[in-house]
Amino acid sequence: MQEATYLILTALAAGSQHGYGIIADVTEISGGRVSLRAGTLYTALDRLKTDGLVAVDREEIVENRLRRYYRLTPGGEKRLTAEAARLHANANAAMRRLRPGLAGGQA
Amino acid sequence: MNQSARLERRYRRLLACYPRAFRRENEDEILAVLLACAQDGQQRPGLAASADLIKGAIRMRLRMAGRPPRTVRAAIRLMWAGAAAELAVLVTVIVTAGSVRSAVARRYPGLPAAQHAVNVNLVTDYIGASIGIAVWLVLIWALVRGRDRARIALMANFGAMSLSMIIAIGQDSAAYAPADLIAGAVEWLIALAATVLLFTGTSSRYYRPEPRPVTPWRGTFGSM
């Protein structure tokens, strides 16, 4: 899974969000390292919708502009959980090798 | 026209690169996000944002319909290689045109017919290679959209390539032989492999999905 996709799914893990909200949240989650742009976000959202990982939650009109909220589907939650577990296991393995004394401790 | 309207019009122009169906569904929403991300007084889309939108549009247009099986993905990759090989042929012909002309002029000095024949051959090669690239790209475009007819077109193209190879070998007329013959053989092999991959059972199920079962009609035409 690409990092942008992972971060988008993570942004939606706590609840539904609209496009601008996802962009702001991804910047926060990544500590300012990843700054999503609209083209990347909507290309990824389109793919995630096709794959059934994300769905449209609701739509609002704010100041005459369309605001669409997206949410994780159960399939999306499952996929994000699996990906997070995989990354966690990898990070643990790396930390164990870097600091043998801390084996089994915090990653 | 105020600054915001000007910026919106320019963003809409960029969004026109996206497929129509995607635009119909998402254009207003993306526009709202783009304008929300814009800085005060901004009149033109930034370079990075423009590049990102164009990249997204290209990815969207090249995205395959549904979930293509491995055989289809491999065939598409091979066809990209075919287009690249044809492009290499075109570049080679353009780069070597001068040396070919001077070689012929040295060998047949004072024979304008030979020069003329070389020029005709070169122009034919330019046109042929350009058409070849266009054919590969159009076939790829149609196949990633799940168009079943593109498979037939690829097969027809493969047939035409085979015929042309047989005629060229039969007449010993490869102008750039053996390089021309090798390039032709490489493209022929690519077309053969792509055709075989696209007509496997897995690929055929992708391009011709099973029709949904029709629910039998359980009504009656009235009491008998």
Interface residues (C-beta under 8 A of the other chain):
Chain A: G19 Y20 I23 R37 A38 G39 T40 L41 Y42 T43 D46 R47 T50 R65 L66 R67 R68
Chain B: F22 N26 D28 E29 I30 L31 A32 V33 L34 L35 A36 C37 A48 A49 D52 L53 I54 K55 G56 A57 R59 M60 R63 G66
